[in-house]
Amino acid sequence: MYIFSGSKVIAEYQNGAAPSAPTTEYVYAGGALVAKVNSSGTFYYHQDHLSNRMVTNSSGGLGSGSQRKAGAVAGSGTSC
């Protein structure tokens, strides 16, 4: 099940999950997705004026399945 705030998904629940225990939560700044939190950890979305350029984990490493796009620089563990 998905929970929306306007047109943005802010939480996902697996069937049978308690209302206080979403499977995945999404964090936005303005209209842009900046983080996703789930059982695997927190993943941060780094954007420029075109799109998400990369996803990093809380250690600053590339997130699972993430690839840097042309022109992106790997994070050093600090937030963008």
mmCIF file as gemmi writes it, N, C-alpha and C atoms, coordinates in Angstrom:
data_model
loop_
_atom_site.group_PDB
_atom_site.id
_atom_site.type_symbol
_atom_site.label_atom_id
_atom_site.label_alt_id
_atom_site.label_comp_id
_atom_site.label_asym_id
_atom_site.label_entity_id
_atom_site.label_seq_id
_atom_site.pdbx_PDB_ins_code
_atom_site.Cartn_x
_atom_site.Cartn_y
_atom_site.Cartn_z
_atom_site.occupancy
_atom_site.B_iso_or_equiv
_atom_site.pdbx_formal_charge
_atom_site.auth_seq_id
_atom_site.auth_asym_id
_atom_site.pdbx_PDB_model_num
ATOM 1 N N . MET Axp A 1 ? 0.842 -1.154 0 1 0 ? 1 A 1
ATOM 2 C CA . MET Axp A 1 ? 0 0 0 1 0 ? 1 A 1
ATOM 3 C C . MET Axp A 1 ? 0.903 1.239 0 1 0 ? 1 A 1
ATOM 4 N N . TYR Axp A 2 ? 0.484 2.26 -0.694 1 0 ? 2 A 1
ATOM 5 C CA . TYR Axp A 2 ? 1.243 3.5 -0.79 1 0 ? 2 A 1
ATOM 6 C C . TYR Axp A 2 ? 0.474 4.62 -0.109 1 0 ? 2 A 1
ATOM 7 N N . ILE Axp A 3 ? 1.192 5.52 0.563 1 0 ? 3 A 1
ATOM 8 C CA . ILE Axp A 3 ? 0.605 6.703 1.174 1 0 ? 3 A 1
ATOM 9 C C . ILE Axp A 3 ? 1.157 7.911 0.414 1 0 ? 3 A 1
ATOM 10 N N . PHE Axp A 4 ? 0.264 8.786 -0.004 1 0 ? 4 A 1
ATOM 11 C CA . PHE Axp A 4 ? 0.635 9.957 -0.788 1 0 ? 4 A 1
ATOM 12 C C . PHE Axp A 4 ? 0.43 11.24 0.001 1 0 ? 4 A 1
ATOM 13 N N . SER Axp A 5 ? 1.233 12.233 -0.31 1 0 ? 5 A 1
ATOM 14 C CA . SER Axp A 5 ? 1.005 13.609 0.099 1 0 ? 5 A 1
ATOM 15 C C . SER Axp A 5 ? 0.957 14.386 -1.202 1 0 ? 5 A 1
ATOM 16 N N . GLY Axp A 6 ? -0.229 14.764 -1.61 1 0 ? 6 A 1
ATOM 17 C CA . GLY Axp A 6 ? -0.399 15.33 -2.947 1 0 ? 6 A 1
ATOM 18 C C . GLY Axp A 6 ? -0.084 14.255 -3.961 1 0 ? 6 A 1
ATOM 19 N N . SER Axp A 7 ? 0.84 14.512 -4.859 1 0 ? 7 A 1
ATOM 20 C CA . SER Axp A 7 ? 1.21 13.528 -5.88 1 0 ? 7 A 1
ATOM 21 C C . SER Axp A 7 ? 2.471 12.739 -5.516 1 0 ? 7 A 1
ATOM 22 N N . LYS Axp A 8 ? 3.033 12.992 -4.338 1 0 ? 8 A 1
ATOM 23 C CA . LYS Axp A 8 ? 4.286 12.35 -3.931 1 0 ? 8 A 1
ATOM 24 C C . LYS Axp A 8 ? 4.02 11.167 -3.007 1 0 ? 8 A 1
ATOM 25 N N . VAL Axp A 9 ? 4.673 10.034 -3.295 1 0 ? 9 A 1
ATOM 26 C CA . VAL Axp A 9 ? 4.618 8.881 -2.391 1 0 ? 9 A 1
ATOM 27 C C . VAL Axp A 9 ? 5.5 9.203 -1.198 1 0 ? 9 A 1
ATOM 28 N N . ILE Axp A 10 ? 4.947 9.108 0.019 1 0 ? 10 A 1
ATOM 29 C CA . ILE Axp A 10 ? 5.745 9.391 1.215 1 0 ? 10 A 1
ATOM 30 C C . ILE Axp A 10 ? 6.003 8.141 2.047 1 0 ? 10 A 1
ATOM 31 N N . ALA Axp A 11 ? 5.249 7.053 1.788 1 0 ? 11 A 1
ATOM 32 C CA . ALA Axp A 11 ? 5.473 5.817 2.529 1 0 ? 11 A 1
ATOM 33 C C . ALA Axp A 11 ? 4.924 4.627 1.766 1 0 ? 11 A 1
ATOM 34 N N . GLU Axp A 12 ? 5.559 3.48 1.979 1 0 ? 12 A 1
ATOM 35 C CA . GLU Axp A 12 ? 5.09 2.203 1.444 1 0 ? 12 A 1
ATOM 36 C C . GLU Axp A 12 ? 4.925 1.239 2.609 1 0 ? 12 A 1
ATOM 37 N N . TYR Axp A 13 ? 3.884 0.426 2.535 1 0 ? 13 A 1
ATOM 38 C CA . TYR Axp A 13 ? 3.639 -0.59 3.555 1 0 ? 13 A 1
ATOM 39 C C . TYR Axp A 13 ? 3.461 -1.939 2.889 1 0 ? 13 A 1
ATOM 40 N N . GLN Axp A 14 ? 4.076 -2.977 3.465 1 0 ? 14 A 1
ATOM 41 C CA . GLN Axp A 14 ? 3.808 -4.33 3.011 1 0 ? 14 A 1
ATOM 42 C C . GLN Axp A 14 ? 2.466 -4.739 3.602 1 0 ? 14 A 1
ATOM 43 N N . ASN Axp A 15 ? 1.794 -5.698 2.975 1 0 ? 15 A 1
ATOM 44 C CA . ASN Axp A 15 ? 0.525 -6.181 3.502 1 0 ? 15 A 1
ATOM 45 C C . ASN Axp A 15 ? 0.685 -6.622 4.939 1 0 ? 15 A 1
ATOM 46 N N . GLY Axp A 16 ? -0.209 -6.163 5.795 1 0 ? 16 A 1
ATOM 47 C CA . GLY Axp A 16 ? -0.199 -6.551 7.199 1 0 ? 16 A 1
ATOM 48 C C . GLY Axp A 16 ? 0.698 -5.721 8.086 1 0 ? 16 A 1
ATOM 49 N N . ALA Axp A 17 ? 1.436 -4.761 7.536 1 0 ? 17 A 1
ATOM 50 C CA . ALA Axp A 17 ? 2.33 -3.926 8.35 1 0 ? 17 A 1
ATOM 51 C C . ALA Axp A 17 ? 1.511 -3 9.24 1 0 ? 17 A 1
ATOM 52 N N . ALA Axp A 18 ? 2.012 -2.758 10.435 1 0 ? 18 A 1
ATOM 53 C CA . ALA Axp A 18 ? 1.346 -1.835 11.361 1 0 ? 18 A 1
ATOM 54 C C . ALA Axp A 18 ? 1.421 -0.41 10.815 1 0 ? 18 A 1
ATOM 55 N N . PRO Axp A 19 ? 0.407 0.423 11.095 1 0 ? 19 A 1
ATOM 56 C CA . PRO Axp A 19 ? 0.429 1.808 10.603 1 0 ? 19 A 1
ATOM 57 C C . PRO Axp A 19 ? 1.662 2.592 11.052 1 0 ? 19 A 1
ATOM 58 N N . SER Axp A 20 ? 2.238 2.205 12.192 1 0 ? 20 A 1
ATOM 59 C CA . SER Axp A 20 ? 3.414 2.916 12.699 1 0 ? 20 A 1
ATOM 60 C C . SER Axp A 20 ? 4.73 2.354 12.167 1 0 ? 20 A 1
ATOM 61 N N . ALA Axp A 21 ? 4.647 1.365 11.247 1 0 ? 21 A 1
ATOM 62 C CA . ALA Axp A 21 ? 5.86 0.705 10.753 1 0 ? 21 A 1
ATOM 63 C C . ALA Axp A 21 ? 5.876 0.6 9.233 1 0 ? 21 A 1
ATOM 64 N N . PRO Axp A 22 ? 6.076 1.734 8.545 1 0 ? 22 A 1
ATOM 65 C CA . PRO Axp A 22 ? 6.139 1.658 7.083 1 0 ? 22 A 1
ATOM 66 C C . PRO Axp A 22 ? 7.358 0.857 6.626 1 0 ? 22 A 1
ATOM 67 N N . THR Axp A 23 ? 7.232 0.193 5.491 1 0 ? 23 A 1
ATOM 68 C CA . THR Axp A 23 ? 8.333 -0.572 4.912 1 0 ? 23 A 1
ATOM 69 C C . THR Axp A 23 ? 9.394 0.373 4.355 1 0 ? 23 A 1
ATOM 70 N N . THR Axp A 24 ? 8.946 1.441 3.705 1 0 ? 24 A 1
ATOM 71 C CA . THR Axp A 24 ? 9.844 2.443 3.121 1 0 ? 24 A 1
ATOM 72 C C . THR Axp A 24 ? 9.234 3.82 3.333 1 0 ? 24 A 1
ATOM 73 N N . GLU Axp A 25 ? 10.067 4.783 3.7 1 0 ? 25 A 1
ATOM 74 C CA . GLU Axp A 25 ? 9.635 6.173 3.823 1 0 ? 25 A 1
ATOM 75 C C . GLU Axp A 25 ? 10.456 7.025 2.858 1 0 ? 25 A 1
ATOM 76 N N . TYR Axp A 26 ? 9.819 8.051 2.286 1 0 ? 26 A 1
ATOM 77 C CA . TYR Axp A 26 ? 10.469 8.947 1.338 1 0 ? 26 A 1
ATOM 78 C C . TYR Axp A 26 ? 10.487 10.352 1.919 1 0 ? 26 A 1
ATOM 79 N N . VAL Axp A 27 ? 11.629 11.046 1.752 1 0 ? 27 A 1
ATOM 80 C CA . VAL Axp A 27 ? 11.811 12.393 2.282 1 0 ? 27 A 1
ATOM 81 C C . VAL Axp A 27 ? 12.011 13.351 1.117 1 0 ? 27 A 1
ATOM 82 N N . TYR Axp A 28 ? 11.255 14.443 1.127 1 0 ? 28 A 1
ATOM 83 C CA . TYR Axp A 28 ? 11.316 15.438 0.06 1 0 ? 28 A 1
ATOM 84 C C . TYR Axp A 28 ? 11.728 16.787 0.615 1 0 ? 28 A 1
ATOM 85 N N . ALA Axp A 29 ? 12.406 17.577 -0.202 1 0 ? 29 A 1
ATOM 86 C CA . ALA Axp A 29 ? 12.702 18.977 0.078 1 0 ? 29 A 1
ATOM 87 C C . ALA Axp A 29 ? 12.096 19.746 -1.085 1 0 ? 29 A 1
ATOM 88 N N . GLY Axp A 30 ? 11.062 20.514 -0.795 1 0 ? 30 A 1
ATOM 89 C CA . GLY Axp A 30 ? 10.303 21.106 -1.89 1 0 ? 30 A 1
ATOM 90 C C . GLY Axp A 30 ? 9.662 19.967 -2.656 1 0 ? 30 A 1
ATOM 91 N N . GLY Axp A 31 ? 9.811 19.896 -3.94 1 0 ? 31 A 1
ATOM 92 C CA . GLY Axp A 31 ? 9.265 18.811 -4.734 1 0 ? 31 A 1
ATOM 93 C C . GLY Axp A 31 ? 10.265 17.725 -5.061 1 0 ? 31 A 1
ATOM 94 N N . ALA Axp A 32 ? 11.491 17.843 -4.55 1 0 ? 32 A 1
ATOM 95 C CA . ALA Axp A 32 ? 12.552 16.905 -4.931 1 0 ? 32 A 1
ATOM 96 C C . ALA Axp A 32 ? 12.752 15.819 -3.882 1 0 ? 32 A 1
ATOM 97 N N . LEU Axp A 33 ? 12.858 14.575 -4.343 1 0 ? 33 A 1
ATOM 98 C CA . LEU Axp A 33 ? 13.173 13.457 -3.469 1 0 ? 33 A 1
ATOM 99 C C . LEU Axp A 33 ? 14.621 13.588 -3.009 1 0 ? 33 A 1
ATOM 100 N N . VAL Axp A 34 ? 14.842 13.596 -1.691 1 0 ? 34 A 1
ATOM 101 C CA . VAL Axp A 34 ? 16.205 13.727 -1.174 1 0 ? 34 A 1
ATOM 102 C C . VAL Axp A 34 ? 16.679 12.492 -0.411 1 0 ? 34 A 1
ATOM 103 N N . ALA Axp A 35 ? 15.74 11.651 0.076 1 0 ? 35 A 1
ATOM 104 C CA . ALA Axp A 35 ? 16.162 10.462 0.811 1 0 ? 35 A 1
ATOM 105 C C . ALA Axp A 35 ? 15.076 9.399 0.808 1 0 ? 35 A 1
ATOM 106 N N . LYS Axp A 36 ? 15.525 8.162 0.947 1 0 ? 36 A 1
ATOM 107 C CA . LYS Axp A 36 ? 14.635 7.011 1.092 1 0 ? 36 A 1
ATOM 108 C C . LYS Axp A 36 ? 15.158 6.204 2.272 1 0 ? 36 A 1
ATOM 109 N N . VAL Axp A 37 ? 14.256 5.842 3.188 1 0 ? 37 A 1
ATOM 110 C CA . VAL Axp A 37 ? 14.632 5.089 4.383 1 0 ? 37 A 1
ATOM 111 C C . VAL Axp A 37 ? 13.881 3.767 4.373 1 0 ? 37 A 1
ATOM 112 N N . ASN Axp A 38 ? 14.628 2.654 4.466 1 0 ? 38 A 1
ATOM 113 C CA . ASN Axp A 38 ? 14.005 1.334 4.568 1 0 ? 38 A 1
ATOM 114 C C . ASN Axp A 38 ? 14.897 0.439 5.423 1 0 ? 38 A 1
ATOM 115 N N . SER Axp A 39 ? 14.59 -0.849 5.471 1 0 ? 39 A 1
ATOM 116 C CA . SER Axp A 39 ? 15.345 -1.757 6.332 1 0 ? 39 A 1
ATOM 117 C C . SER Axp A 39 ? 16.806 -1.912 5.897 1 0 ? 39 A 1
ATOM 118 N N . SER Axp A 40 ? 17.117 -1.535 4.663 1 0 ? 40 A 1
ATOM 119 C CA . SER Axp A 40 ? 18.498 -1.609 4.172 1 0 ? 40 A 1
ATOM 120 C C . SER Axp A 40 ? 19.312 -0.393 4.564 1 0 ? 40 A 1
ATOM 121 N N . GLY Axp A 41 ? 18.659 0.662 5.039 1 0 ? 41 A 1
ATOM 122 C CA . GLY Axp A 41 ? 19.357 1.871 5.445 1 0 ? 41 A 1
ATOM 123 C C . GLY Axp A 41 ? 18.728 3.118 4.86 1 0 ? 41 A 1
ATOM 124 N N . THR Axp A 42 ? 19.473 4.197 4.927 1 0 ? 42 A 1
ATOM 125 C CA . THR Axp A 42 ? 19.052 5.482 4.379 1 0 ? 42 A 1
ATOM 126 C C . THR Axp A 42 ? 19.855 5.749 3.119 1 0 ? 42 A 1
ATOM 127 N N . PHE Axp A 43 ? 19.162 6.134 2.064 1 0 ? 43 A 1
ATOM 128 C CA . PHE Axp A 43 ? 19.792 6.42 0.778 1 0 ? 43 A 1
ATOM 129 C C . PHE Axp A 43 ? 19.461 7.847 0.386 1 0 ? 43 A 1
ATOM 130 N N . TYR Axp A 44 ? 20.488 8.591 0.002 1 0 ? 44 A 1
ATOM 131 C CA . TYR Axp A 44 ? 20.353 10.008 -0.318 1 0 ? 44 A 1
ATOM 132 C C . TYR Axp A 44 ? 20.442 10.205 -1.826 1 0 ? 44 A 1
ATOM 133 N N . TYR Axp A 45 ? 19.535 11.009 -2.364 1 0 ? 45 A 1
ATOM 134 C CA . TYR Axp A 45 ? 19.466 11.279 -3.799 1 0 ? 45 A 1
ATOM 135 C C . TYR Axp A 45 ? 20.102 12.631 -4.065 1 0 ? 45 A 1
ATOM 136 N N . HIS Axp A 46 ? 21.128 12.639 -4.917 1 0 ? 46 A 1
ATOM 137 C CA . HIS Axp A 46 ? 21.861 13.858 -5.25 1 0 ? 46 A 1
ATOM 138 C C . HIS Axp A 46 ? 21.43 14.298 -6.642 1 0 ? 46 A 1
ATOM 139 N N . GLN Axp A 47 ? 20.9 15.504 -6.702 1 0 ? 47 A 1
ATOM 140 C CA . GLN Axp A 47 ? 20.335 16.004 -7.949 1 0 ? 47 A 1
ATOM 141 C C . GLN Axp A 47 ? 21.079 17.224 -8.457 1 0 ? 47 A 1
ATOM 142 N N . ASP Axp A 48 ? 20.928 17.438 -9.761 1 0 ? 48 A 1
ATOM 143 C CA . ASP Axp A 48 ? 21.307 18.718 -10.34 1 0 ? 48 A 1
ATOM 144 C C . ASP Axp A 48 ? 20.054 19.259 -11.016 1 0 ? 48 A 1
ATOM 145 N N . HIS Axp A 49 ? 20.198 20.193 -11.92 1 0 ? 49 A 1
ATOM 146 C CA . HIS Axp A 49 ? 19.038 20.798 -12.568 1 0 ? 49 A 1
ATOM 147 C C . HIS Axp A 49 ? 18.352 19.861 -13.56 1 0 ? 49 A 1
ATOM 148 N N . LEU Axp A 50 ? 18.956 18.704 -13.871 1 0 ? 50 A 1
ATOM 149 C CA . LEU Axp A 50 ? 18.361 17.784 -14.836 1 0 ? 50 A 1
ATOM 150 C C . LEU Axp A 50 ? 17.69 16.578 -14.193 1 0 ? 50 A 1
ATOM 151 N N . SER Axp A 51 ? 18.368 15.932 -13.241 1 0 ? 51 A 1
ATOM 152 C CA . SER Axp A 51 ? 17.843 14.675 -12.703 1 0 ? 51 A 1
ATOM 153 C C . SER Axp A 51 ? 18.642 14.251 -11.48 1 0 ? 51 A 1
ATOM 154 N N . ASN Axp A 52 ? 18.291 13.074 -10.927 1 0 ? 52 A 1
ATOM 155 C CA . ASN Axp A 52 ? 19.122 12.469 -9.888 1 0 ? 52 A 1
ATOM 156 C C . ASN Axp A 52 ? 20.431 12.055 -10.53 1 0 ? 52 A 1
ATOM 157 N N . ARG Axp A 53 ? 21.554 12.462 -9.964 1 0 ? 53 A 1
ATOM 158 C CA . ARG Axp A 53 ? 22.85 12.121 -10.523 1 0 ? 53 A 1
ATOM 159 C C . ARG Axp A 53 ? 23.448 10.885 -9.873 1 0 ? 53 A 1
ATOM 160 N N . MET Axp A 54 ? 23.142 10.682 -8.578 1 0 ? 54 A 1
ATOM 161 C CA . MET Axp A 54 ? 23.608 9.475 -7.914 1 0 ? 54 A 1
ATOM 162 C C . MET Axp A 54 ? 22.841 9.296 -6.618 1 0 ? 54 A 1
ATOM 163 N N . VAL Axp A 55 ? 22.947 8.098 -6.084 1 0 ? 55 A 1
ATOM 164 C CA . VAL Axp A 55 ? 22.346 7.758 -4.804 1 0 ? 55 A 1
ATOM 165 C C . VAL Axp A 55 ? 23.482 7.282 -3.908 1 0 ? 55 A 1
ATOM 166 N N . THR Axp A 56 ? 23.564 7.859 -2.705 1 0 ? 56 A 1
ATOM 167 C CA . THR Axp A 56 ? 24.584 7.427 -1.764 1 0 ? 56 A 1
ATOM 168 C C . THR Axp A 56 ? 23.93 6.892 -0.495 1 0 ? 56 A 1
ATOM 169 N N . ASN Axp A 57 ? 24.681 6.065 0.226 1 0 ? 57 A 1
ATOM 170 C CA . ASN Axp A 57 ? 24.187 5.556 1.499 1 0 ? 57 A 1
ATOM 171 C C . ASN Axp A 57 ? 24.666 6.474 2.617 1 0 ? 57 A 1
ATOM 172 N N . SER Axp A 58 ? 24.344 6.122 3.868 1 0 ? 58 A 1
ATOM 173 C CA . SER Axp A 58 ? 24.692 6.99 4.989 1 0 ? 58 A 1
ATOM 174 C C . SER Axp A 58 ? 26.193 7.085 5.238 1 0 ? 58 A 1
ATOM 175 N N . SER Axp A 59 ? 26.982 6.193 4.629 1 0 ? 59 A 1
ATOM 176 C CA . SER Axp A 59 ? 28.445 6.261 4.737 1 0 ? 59 A 1
ATOM 177 C C . SER Axp A 59 ? 29.066 7.089 3.624 1 0 ? 59 A 1
ATOM 178 N N . GLY Axp A 60 ? 28.255 7.543 2.681 1 0 ? 60 A 1
ATOM 179 C CA . GLY Axp A 60 ? 28.753 8.326 1.563 1 0 ? 60 A 1
ATOM 180 C C . GLY Axp A 60 ? 29.112 7.494 0.356 1 0 ? 60 A 1
ATOM 181 N N . GLY Axp A 61 ? 29.018 6.162 0.465 1 0 ? 61 A 1
ATOM 182 C CA . GLY Axp A 61 ? 29.299 5.287 -0.673 1 0 ? 61 A 1
ATOM 183 C C . GLY Axp A 61 ? 28.11 5.226 -1.609 1 0 ? 61 A 1
ATOM 184 N N . LEU Axp A 62 ? 28.346 4.766 -2.809 1 0 ? 62 A 1
ATOM 185 C CA . LEU Axp A 62 ? 27.251 4.646 -3.755 1 0 ? 62 A 1
ATOM 186 C C . LEU Axp A 62 ? 26.229 3.653 -3.241 1 0 ? 62 A 1
ATOM 187 N N . GLY Axp A 63 ? 24.965 4.008 -3.342 1 0 ? 63 A 1
ATOM 188 C CA . GLY Axp A 63 ? 23.889 3.139 -2.9 1 0 ? 63 A 1
ATOM 189 C C . GLY Axp A 63 ? 23.761 1.923 -3.783 1 0 ? 63 A 1
ATOM 190 N N . SER Axp A 64 ? 23.071 0.926 -3.29 1 0 ? 64 A 1
ATOM 191 C CA . SER Axp A 64 ? 22.865 -0.322 -4.015 1 0 ? 64 A 1
ATOM 192 C C . SER Axp A 64 ? 22.233 -0.052 -5.371 1 0 ? 64 A 1
ATOM 193 N N . GLY Axp A 65 ? 22.859 -0.539 -6.421 1 0 ? 65 A 1
ATOM 194 C CA . GLY Axp A 65 ? 22.326 -0.373 -7.768 1 0 ? 65 A 1
ATOM 195 C C . GLY Axp A 65 ? 22.555 1.002 -8.357 1 0 ? 65 A 1
ATOM 196 N N . SER Axp A 66 ? 23.249 1.878 -7.635 1 0 ? 66 A 1
ATOM 197 C CA . SER Axp A 66 ? 23.472 3.234 -8.102 1 0 ? 66 A 1
ATOM 198 C C . SER Axp A 66 ? 24.681 3.303 -9.016 1 0 ? 66 A 1
ATOM 199 N N . GLN Axp A 67 ? 24.569 4.105 -10.042 1 0 ? 67 A 1
ATOM 200 C CA . GLN Axp A 67 ? 25.705 4.386 -10.912 1 0 ? 67 A 1
ATOM 201 C C . GLN Axp A 67 ? 25.776 5.882 -11.093 1 0 ? 67 A 1
ATOM 202 N N . ARG Axp A 68 ? 27.004 6.406 -11.041 1 0 ? 68 A 1
ATOM 203 C CA . ARG Axp A 68 ? 27.156 7.835 -11.285 1 0 ? 68 A 1
ATOM 204 C C . ARG Axp A 68 ? 26.878 8.124 -12.75 1 0 ? 68 A 1
ATOM 205 N N . LYS Axp A 69 ? 26.174 9.2 -12.994 1 0 ? 69 A 1
ATOM 206 C CA . LYS Axp A 69 ? 25.918 9.62 -14.37 1 0 ? 69 A 1
ATOM 207 C C . LYS Axp A 69 ? 27.042 10.549 -14.805 1 0 ? 69 A 1
ATOM 208 N N . ALA Axp A 70 ? 27.147 10.771 -16.079 1 0 ? 70 A 1
ATOM 209 C CA . ALA Axp A 70 ? 28.208 11.619 -16.628 1 0 ? 70 A 1
ATOM 210 C C . ALA Axp A 70 ? 28.276 12.948 -15.895 1 0 ? 70 A 1
ATOM 211 N N . GLY Axp A 71 ? 29.462 13.313 -15.475 1 0 ? 71 A 1
ATOM 212 C CA . GLY Axp A 71 ? 29.673 14.587 -14.821 1 0 ? 71 A 1
ATOM 213 C C . GLY Axp A 71 ? 29.526 14.537 -13.301 1 0 ? 71 A 1
ATOM 214 N N . ALA Axp A 72 ? 29.075 13.431 -12.744 1 0 ? 72 A 1
ATOM 215 C CA . ALA Axp A 72 ? 28.888 13.339 -11.299 1 0 ? 72 A 1
ATOM 216 C C . ALA Axp A 72 ? 30.203 12.981 -10.623 1 0 ? 72 A 1
ATOM 217 N N . VAL Axp A 73 ? 30.388 13.477 -9.421 1 0 ? 73 A 1
ATOM 218 C CA . VAL Axp A 73 ? 31.584 13.198 -8.638 1 0 ? 73 A 1
ATOM 219 C C . VAL Axp A 73 ? 31.168 12.388 -7.413 1 0 ? 73 A 1
ATOM 220 N N . ALA Axp A 74 ? 31.885 11.331 -7.093 1 0 ? 74 A 1
ATOM 221 C CA . ALA Axp A 74 ? 31.557 10.491 -5.941 1 0 ? 74 A 1
ATOM 222 C C . ALA Axp A 74 ? 31.603 11.315 -4.659 1 0 ? 74 A 1
ATOM 223 N N . GLY Axp A 75 ? 30.67 11.034 -3.753 1 0 ? 75 A 1
ATOM 224 C CA . GLY Axp A 75 ? 30.602 11.733 -2.485 1 0 ? 75 A 1
ATOM 225 C C . GLY Axp A 75 ? 31.745 11.325 -1.563 1 0 ? 75 A 1
ATOM 226 N N . SER Axp A 76 ? 32.081 12.188 -0.635 1 0 ? 76 A 1
ATOM 227 C CA . SER Axp A 76 ? 33.158 11.903 0.308 1 0 ? 76 A 1
ATOM 228 C C . SER Axp A 76 ? 32.618 11.575 1.68 1 0 ? 76 A 1
ATOM 229 N N . GLY Axp A 77 ? 31.313 11.312 1.777 1 0 ? 77 A 1
ATOM 230 C CA . GLY Axp A 77 ? 30.707 11.05 3.06 1 0 ? 77 A 1
ATOM 231 C C . GLY Axp A 77 ? 29.992 12.257 3.619 1 0 ? 77 A 1
ATOM 232 N N . THR Axp A 78 ? 30.15 13.405 2.985 1 0 ? 78 A 1
ATOM 233 C CA . THR Axp A 78 ? 29.427 14.605 3.429 1 0 ? 78 A 1
ATOM 234 C C . THR Axp A 78 ? 28.216 14.778 2.528 1 0 ? 78 A 1
ATOM 235 N N . SER Axp A 79 ? 27.202 15.423 3.059 1 0 ? 79 A 1
ATOM 236 C CA . SER Axp A 79 ? 25.999 15.602 2.253 1 0 ? 79 A 1
ATOM 237 C C . SER Axp A 79 ? 26.175 16.741 1.274 1 0 ? 79 A 1
ATOM 238 N N . CYS Axp A 80 ? 25.431 16.649 0.2 1 0 ? 80 A 1
ATOM 239 C CA . CYS Axp A 80 ? 25.499 17.685 -0.836 1 0 ? 80 A 1
ATOM 240 C C . CYS Axp A 80 ? 24.541 18.799 -0.536 1 0 ? 80 A 1
